[in-house]
Amino acid sequence: MPSSTTPLLSQQPSTGKYAPAPSNASRSPCPVVNALANHGYIERSGCNIYMKDLNASMRHVGMSSLLGSVFAKPTYIEFQDPAKAYLQKPVNFFTRLWRLIRNPYSFFAYFGCWKRGQVSSGKRYINLEDLATHGAIEHDISITRRDVDQKEGNNALQQDLLDDLLRSSSDGGETLTTEDLGNFIKSRIQQQLRDNPNLVYGPSEHQVNCGQLALLMHCFGNGKAIPCSYVRAIFEDERLPWKEGWQKRSWWPMGLFEFFGAVKKMTAAVGLSF
């Protein structure tokens, strides 16, 4: 029998099994990434997440390896505060081109959340809370989080926003369509224009926002609609909605071309011009 100081194997959930985040866990504004941690596909504590592990975890929600890497790998580029961009020396075209040739993911450098000093055994790591760093992949006008300048902060789920999102269903709460999400984003923009005098939301933030919703619709829905039960599981429990009937795309994972087309449709559904 194990001694009183030996942890029982049954106390350690197996990879894939859902367990709610411990109270001291690091978590991000992204419920899908948090769900990957809660299922053990990345470190359950949310701390010391290495690039190879975050990148590999993307396949568990049905992304192709290339699409997953576009979201995972640039995260490990050092964060550059947009408010201090004017302090950086201008870079000429050929320098930018050479950087892009050396590292194609540098095109998405604005996703970078890594902070200097987060290195272990010569490898960069992030903590999931780093994904809440404002001005990187995190942006104002989330569908279930408030903005960084509001008292609630930009990391924790706001239950009233999730309830509003689910009520925006046009078929009585069964599904959310692309049009439903587009209308909801428009209402969130109007709400935040009233509530946040420091709102920052331009074309770049809008593209990222629509991209995140496109992933939700195509990885968990059929590209046209997503069941509200899936949305509640993902956002409220931060859990992959297997119990509700979801199955991961395996034969045909979501790739780059499908993603770009989905973003275009989501952008059109919002109908916002800059």
C-alpha positions as CSV (number, residue, x, y, z in Angstrom):
1,M,0.0,0.0,0.0
2,P,1.2,3.5,-0.7
3,S,2.5,5.5,2.3
4,S,0.7,8.6,3.6
5,T,3.2,10.8,1.8
6,T,2.8,9.1,-1.6
7,P,0.2,10.6,-3.8
8,L,-2.4,8.2,-5.2
9,L,-2.4,7.8,-8.9
10,S,-6.2,8.2,-8.8
11,Q,-5.7,11.7,-7.5
12,Q,-4.0,12.7,-10.7
13,P,-6.5,13.0,-13.5
14,S,-5.5,11.2,-16.7
15,T,-4.8,13.3,-19.8
16,G,-8.0,14.1,-21.5
17,K,-10.1,13.9,-18.3
18,Y,-11.8,17.1,-17.2
19,A,-11.1,18.6,-13.8
20,P,-11.9,22.2,-12.9
21,A,-9.0,24.5,-12.4
22,P,-7.4,24.6,-9.0
23,S,-7.9,27.9,-7.1
24,N,-4.3,28.9,-7.6
25,A,-4.1,27.9,-11.3
26,S,-3.0,30.4,-13.9
27,R,-5.7,30.9,-16.5
28,S,-6.2,33.1,-19.6
29,P,-9.1,35.1,-21.2
30,C,-9.5,32.3,-23.7
31,P,-11.9,29.6,-22.5
32,V,-10.7,27.1,-25.1
33,V,-7.1,27.3,-24.0
34,N,-8.3,27.1,-20.4
35,A,-10.3,24.0,-21.4
36,L,-7.1,22.4,-22.8
37,A,-5.5,22.9,-19.4
38,N,-8.5,21.6,-17.6
39,H,-8.3,18.4,-19.7
40,G,-4.6,18.0,-19.1
41,Y,-3.5,18.6,-22.7
42,I,-1.2,21.3,-21.4
43,E,0.0,21.8,-17.8
44,R,-3.1,21.8,-15.5
45,S,-1.6,24.5,-13.3
46,G,-1.4,26.8,-16.4
47,C,2.2,27.6,-15.5
48,N,5.4,26.9,-17.4
49,I,3.7,26.1,-20.7
50,Y,6.3,25.4,-23.4
51,M,5.8,26.1,-27.1
52,K,5.8,22.5,-28.2
53,D,3.1,21.6,-25.7
54,L,0.8,24.5,-26.5
55,N,1.3,23.9,-30.2
56,A,0.6,20.2,-29.9
57,S,-2.6,20.8,-27.9
58,M,-4.3,22.7,-30.7
59,R,-5.0,19.4,-32.5
60,H,-7.3,18.4,-29.7
61,V,-9.9,21.0,-30.8
62,G,-9.7,20.1,-34.5
63,M,-7.1,22.6,-35.9
64,S,-4.6,21.5,-38.5
65,S,-1.0,21.5,-37.4
66,L,-0.3,24.6,-39.5
67,L,-3.3,26.6,-38.2
68,G,-2.5,25.6,-34.7
69,S,1.1,26.8,-35.0
70,V,-0.1,30.2,-36.3
71,F,-1.9,30.7,-33.0
72,A,0.6,29.0,-30.7
73,K,4.1,29.8,-31.9
74,P,3.9,33.6,-32.2
75,T,2.7,33.7,-28.6
76,Y,6.3,33.0,-27.6
77,I,7.6,36.2,-29.3
78,E,8.5,38.8,-26.7
79,F,5.7,41.2,-25.9
80,Q,6.1,44.7,-27.2
81,D,4.0,47.3,-25.5
82,P,2.1,49.2,-28.2
83,A,2.2,52.3,-26.0
84,K,6.0,52.3,-26.2
85,A,6.2,51.6,-29.9
86,Y,7.5,55.1,-30.6
87,L,10.6,54.3,-28.6
88,Q,11.7,51.6,-31.0
89,K,14.1,52.4,-33.8
90,P,12.6,52.3,-37.3
91,V,13.3,49.1,-39.2
92,N,13.8,49.2,-43.0
93,F,12.0,47.0,-45.4
94,F,14.9,44.6,-46.0
95,T,15.4,44.0,-42.3
96,R,11.7,43.2,-41.9
97,L,11.9,40.9,-44.9
98,W,14.9,39.1,-43.6
99,R,13.2,38.6,-40.2
100,L,10.2,37.2,-42.0
101,I,12.3,34.8,-44.0
102,R,14.1,33.6,-40.9
103,N,10.9,33.2,-38.9
104,P,7.6,33.4,-40.9
105,Y,5.7,33.5,-37.6
106,S,7.2,36.9,-36.9
107,F,4.4,38.2,-39.2
108,F,2.1,37.6,-36.2
109,A,4.5,39.2,-33.8
110,Y,1.7,41.3,-32.3
111,F,0.5,38.0,-30.7
112,G,3.6,37.9,-28.6
113,C,3.0,37.5,-24.9
114,W,6.3,36.1,-23.7
115,K,8.2,38.2,-21.1
116,R,11.9,38.4,-20.7
117,G,13.2,36.0,-18.0
118,Q,10.6,33.3,-18.7
119,V,13.1,30.7,-19.6
120,S,13.7,27.2,-18.1
121,S,16.4,24.8,-19.4
122,G,17.0,27.1,-22.3
123,K,13.4,27.0,-23.4
124,R,10.9,29.8,-23.3
125,Y,7.6,29.3,-21.4
126,I,4.5,31.3,-20.7
127,N,1.9,31.2,-18.0
128,L,-1.7,31.3,-19.2
129,E,-2.3,34.6,-17.5
130,D,0.2,36.1,-19.9
131,L,-2.4,35.7,-22.6
132,A,-4.3,38.5,-20.8
133,T,-1.5,41.0,-21.6
134,H,-3.3,43.9,-23.2
135,G,-2.1,44.9,-26.6
136,A,-1.0,41.4,-27.7
137,I,-3.6,38.9,-28.8
138,E,-5.9,40.1,-26.1
139,H,-8.2,43.0,-27.1
140,D,-11.1,45.1,-26.0
141,I,-14.6,44.0,-26.7
142,S,-14.5,40.3,-25.8
143,I,-17.8,38.5,-26.0
144,T,-17.5,37.3,-22.3
145,R,-14.8,39.5,-20.7
146,R,-14.8,43.2,-20.0
147,D,-12.0,45.5,-21.1
148,V,-8.7,45.9,-19.3
149,D,-9.5,49.4,-18.1
150,Q,-12.8,48.3,-16.5
151,K,-12.8,47.4,-12.8
152,E,-13.7,43.7,-13.6
153,G,-10.5,43.4,-15.7
154,N,-10.1,41.5,-18.9
155,N,-9.4,37.9,-17.7
156,A,-12.4,36.6,-15.7
157,L,-15.6,35.4,-17.2
158,Q,-18.5,37.9,-16.7
159,Q,-21.6,35.8,-16.3
160,D,-23.9,38.6,-17.4
161,L,-22.1,38.8,-20.7
162,L,-22.3,35.0,-21.2
163,D,-26.1,35.2,-20.4
164,D,-26.5,38.0,-22.9
165,L,-24.6,36.0,-25.5
166,L,-26.8,33.0,-25.1
167,R,-30.0,35.1,-25.2
168,S,-28.9,36.5,-28.6
169,S,-29.8,33.1,-30.1
170,S,-32.4,33.6,-32.8
171,D,-33.9,30.1,-32.5
172,G,-35.0,30.2,-28.9
173,G,-31.7,29.2,-27.3
174,E,-30.8,26.1,-29.4
175,T,-28.0,27.5,-31.4
176,L,-26.0,30.6,-32.1
177,T,-25.6,31.3,-35.8
178,T,-22.9,33.4,-37.5
179,E,-25.5,36.2,-37.9
180,D,-26.3,35.9,-34.1
181,L,-22.7,36.4,-33.2
182,G,-22.3,39.2,-35.7
183,N,-25.2,41.0,-34.1
184,F,-23.9,40.3,-30.6
185,I,-20.5,41.8,-31.5
186,K,-22.3,44.9,-32.8
187,S,-24.2,45.3,-29.6
188,R,-21.0,44.8,-27.5
189,I,-19.2,47.5,-29.5
190,Q,-22.1,49.9,-28.7
191,Q,-22.0,48.8,-25.0
192,Q,-18.3,49.4,-24.7
193,L,-18.4,52.7,-26.4
194,R,-20.7,53.8,-23.6
195,D,-18.9,52.0,-20.8
196,N,-15.2,52.4,-21.6
197,P,-13.9,55.9,-22.5
198,N,-10.5,54.4,-23.1
199,L,-11.7,51.8,-25.6
200,V,-9.2,50.7,-28.2
201,Y,-10.8,48.8,-31.1
202,G,-9.6,49.2,-34.6
203,P,-9.2,47.0,-37.7
204,S,-6.5,44.8,-36.2
205,E,-8.5,44.1,-33.0
206,H,-11.6,43.5,-35.0
207,Q,-9.8,40.9,-37.3
208,V,-8.5,39.1,-34.2
209,N,-12.0,39.1,-32.6
210,C,-13.6,37.8,-35.8
211,G,-10.9,35.2,-36.1
212,Q,-11.5,33.9,-32.6
213,L,-15.2,33.6,-33.3
214,A,-14.5,31.9,-36.7
215,L,-12.5,29.2,-34.8
216,L,-15.3,28.7,-32.4
217,M,-17.9,28.3,-35.2
218,H,-15.8,25.9,-37.2
219,C,-14.0,23.8,-34.6
220,F,-17.1,23.4,-32.4
221,G,-20.0,24.1,-34.7
222,N,-20.7,23.3,-38.4
223,G,-19.5,26.6,-39.7
224,K,-23.0,28.1,-39.7
225,A,-24.2,27.5,-36.1
226,I,-23.0,26.2,-32.8
227,P,-25.2,24.6,-30.2
228,C,-25.7,26.8,-27.1
229,S,-25.0,23.8,-24.9
230,Y,-21.5,23.7,-26.4
231,V,-21.0,27.4,-25.8
232,R,-22.1,27.1,-22.2
233,A,-19.7,24.1,-21.6
234,I,-16.8,26.0,-23.2
235,F,-17.3,29.4,-21.6
236,E,-18.9,28.5,-18.2
237,D,-17.2,25.2,-17.3
238,E,-14.1,25.7,-19.6
239,R,-14.6,22.2,-20.7
240,L,-14.6,20.5,-24.1
241,P,-18.3,19.7,-24.8
242,W,-18.0,15.9,-25.3
243,K,-20.8,15.3,-22.9
244,E,-23.1,17.5,-25.0
245,G,-22.3,15.5,-28.2
246,W,-19.3,17.3,-29.7
247,Q,-16.8,15.3,-31.6
248,K,-13.4,16.7,-32.7
249,R,-12.8,17.1,-36.4
250,S,-10.3,14.4,-37.1
251,W,-10.6,13.5,-40.8
252,W,-10.6,17.1,-42.0
253,P,-9.2,19.5,-39.4
254,M,-9.6,23.2,-39.8
255,G,-6.9,24.6,-42.0
256,L,-5.7,28.0,-43.0
257,F,-7.8,28.4,-46.1
258,E,-11.0,27.5,-44.3
259,F,-10.0,29.8,-41.5
260,F,-9.5,32.8,-43.8
261,G,-12.8,32.2,-45.4
262,A,-14.5,31.9,-42.1
263,V,-13.0,35.1,-40.9
264,K,-14.3,36.9,-44.0
265,K,-17.8,35.5,-43.3
266,M,-17.7,36.6,-39.7
267,T,-16.5,40.0,-40.6
268,A,-19.3,40.4,-43.1
269,A,-21.8,39.3,-40.5
270,V,-20.7,42.1,-38.2
271,G,-20.7,44.6,-41.0
272,L,-18.3,47.1,-39.4
273,S,-16.4,49.5,-41.5
274,F,-13.2,51.3,-40.5
